[in-house]
Amino acid sequence: MAESHPDFVIGFICLKKLSDNPALLHMTPGVQLSTGKDSLGQQYQTPESVIAAGSDVIIVGRGILQRKRS
């Protein structure tokens, strides 16, 4: 459906690459510096794993923003 409507759709929020069309962006949420999940069941992936899966944009959330510097 997205490939049929390039004038309306610019990409996907997804966990892995969904299209080989280079005009469509793949944006991935749930990224932390280590894999795992939280008490609510949210599963996290690393920046390296989402880029390897074909993501163009990493949506950064509290898993990276609230990380303490050592």
N, C-alpha and C positions, 0 to 999 in steps of 0.2 A: 504494500500500500504506500509506503514512504517513497519507494523508487518511482511510483506512478505519479506522485505529486511533489516534485522537487521545488515547485514554486511556493509550497506551503510548509514542507518538512525540511529541517536542516540536520536532523540526526536523531540519536537515540540516547536515553539514559538506560544503560544496560551493564551486565556483568561480563559480557564477552562480545566480540565482534559479530555483528548481525548481517552486514552487507559488505560486498567488495567494492561498492561504488565509492570512489575517493571524495566525492562531493558531500557525502553524509558523515557527520561527526559521531563518534562513539564516546560517550561521557560516562565515567564509572564512579558511583558513590561507594561508601563503606571502605575507605582506604585508611590503613594505619601503618605504622612502621613494622608491625609484626602481625602474623595471621592469628586468628582466634575468634571468639564471640563473647558477647556481653550477657548479662543476666536477663535481658529482654529477648535474646535469641538473634540479635543482629550479628551477622558474620562479617568478618573483616578480612581484606586481602592486602597484600603489600603493594607499594607503587611498582615494583619490578614485575610482579605477577600480572597486574592489570595491563601494563604496557605490553608484556609478552602476549597477552590475550587479545591485543589489537585496539586497546583504548587510546583515543586521541587526547582526551582531557580527563584529569583526575579531579573529582569533586572532593575537596578537603573538608573534613569535619572535625569534631571534637577529638577524635583519636589522634590527630596530629597537632591540632592547635593547642590542646591542653597538655601535651607531653612536657614533662619537666626537663629542663636542661641540666646536664650533669657536668 
